[in-house]
Amino acid sequence: MSFKEFDKLEEKINRLISGMKALRDENQKLKKELQEIKHDSSQRDSEKNEVRKKIASLIDLVDSLGE
């Protein structure tokens, strides 16, 4: 193998490494975003349950007034 071929190989390996680093960084970013989305979703589910409880309580109150 000539030095020119080694240089080309080195360049390709460096590009592969750079690509892998970029993918790793993007993966970490996406994992963080996913965690935030899951947290927000969980929080919204809790809020929905609270709203449902309040509505059920108000319905019971209205029903009790009608009796």
N, C-alpha and C positions, 0 to 999 in steps of 0.2 A: 504494500500500500504506500502510495506517495504522500508527501506532506499535504498536498492539495486535497487529497481524499480524506485525510485525517481532519483537516480544517473543516471540510464539509460535514463530516460526521460530528465533529464537536459543535458546529453551528446547529445541526439538527437536534442534537441532545440538549443543547441550551434552550432551544425553542420548546422542546417537549417539557423540560423542567419548568420553564416559564408558564407554559400552558397548564401544567399540573398545579402550580402555585395559584394561578388565577382561578382555576376550578375549585381548589380547596377554600380559597377566600370566599368565592361565591357560595359554596356549600354552607360555610359557617354563617354567612349573611342570611341565606334562606332558612337555615335552622332557627336562627334568632327570630326572624319574621314569623315563622310557623308557631313558635312558642308564644309570641305576642298575640297572634290570631287565636290560638287555643285559649289563652288567658282571657281575652276579650269575649270570646264565645261563652266561656264558662261564667263570666261575670254577667253577661246578658241573660243567660239561662237562669241565674239566681234572681235577677231583677224580674224576669217574667214570672217566676214562681211566686215572688212577693206580690206582684200585681194580681195574679190569679187568686191568691189567698185573700187579698183585700176586697176583690170583686165578690168572691164567695161570701165573705163576711157581710158586705153591704147588701147582697141579695138576701141573706138570712135575716138581716135587720129589717129590710123592706117587707119580707114575708111575715115576720113577727108583728109588724105594725098592722098588717091587713087582717090578722086573726082576731 
